[in-house]
Amino acid sequence: MAEIEVRAVEKYIGMSPFKVRLVTNAVKGKQVDEALTQLKFMSKAAADPVAKAIKSAAANAEENFALNRQDLYITRIQADEGPLRKWRRFGARGRFKPILKRSSHITVVLGERESSQK
C-alpha cells in the first residue's frame, strides 16, 4: 500500500527560524495528539504557530484522506527562513544601525502508522 503523506504549510511567521526550530525539534516524530499536548504546556512563543500548523495538517488528513487522527504522526517538520525585512536605526555621530526582522515558514508532513488494534 502506498504511503500517504499529508502536508500543511504555515507561512510568514514573525519570528526567527532559529527560535522556531527549537520547538519543532521537540515534537519531531511524535504522534499528533502527544505533540499538541506538549506544545500546549511549552513556554516558547513559537509553540502557538507550530501547533496551528500541526492542527491544520491533521484536519487536512481527516477531511481530504479520511485518516484516523490517532494513527497520525509527524514524519517531517521543518522551519525554513522566510523573507528578511531590513529596518534601520540611526546612531550617534551619524552612524547607521541595521535591524533585521526575520520571518519563517513552517512545513509539517504527517504520516499514518498502522493501528495496533487490527
Long-range contacts (C-beta under 8 A, 24 or more apart in sequence): 3-111, 3-112, 4-61, 4-65, 4-67, 4-111, 4-112, 5-75, 5-109, 5-110, 5-111, 6-57, 6-60, 6-61, 6-64, 6-65, 6-67, 6-72, 6-109, 6-110, 6-111, 7-57, 7-60, 7-107, 7-108, 7-109, 7-110, 8-53, 8-54, 8-56, 8-57, 8-60, 8-107, 8-108, 9-53, 9-105, 9-106, 9-107, 9-108, 10-49, 10-50, 10-52, 10-53, 10-56, 10-105, 10-106, 10-107, 10-108, 11-82, 11-105, 11-106, 12-82, 12-83, 12-103, 12-105, 13-46, 13-49, 13-82, 13-103, 13-104, 13-105, 13-106, 14-101, 14-103, 15-45, 15-46, 15-49, 15-102, 15-103, 15-104, 16-102, 16-104, 17-79, 17-80, 17-81, 17-82, 17-102, 17-104, 19-44, 19-45, 19-46, 20-46, 20-49, 20-50, 20-79, 20-104, 20-106, 21-79, 22-46, 23-47, 23-50, 24-50, 24-77, 24-78, 24-79, 24-106, 27-54, 27-74, 27-77, 28-74, 28-76, 28-77, 29-73, 29-74, 29-75, 30-73, 30-74, 31-70, 31-72, 31-73, 31-74, 31-113, 32-57, 32-58, 32-69, 32-72, 32-73, 32-74, 32-110, 33-69, 33-70, 35-74, 49-106, 50-77, 50-106, 53-77, 53-106, 53-107, 53-108, 54-108, 54-110, 56-108, 57-108, 57-109, 57-110, 58-110, 61-110, 61-112, 67-112, 68-112, 68-115, 70-115, 71-112, 71-113, 71-114, 71-115, 72-110, 72-111, 72-112, 72-113, 73-110, 73-111, 73-112, 73-113, 74-108, 74-109, 74-110, 74-111, 75-109, 75-110, 75-111, 76-107, 76-108, 76-109, 77-106, 77-107, 77-108, 77-109, 78-106, 78-107, 79-104, 79-105, 79-106, 79-107, 80-104, 80-105, 80-106, 80-107, 81-105
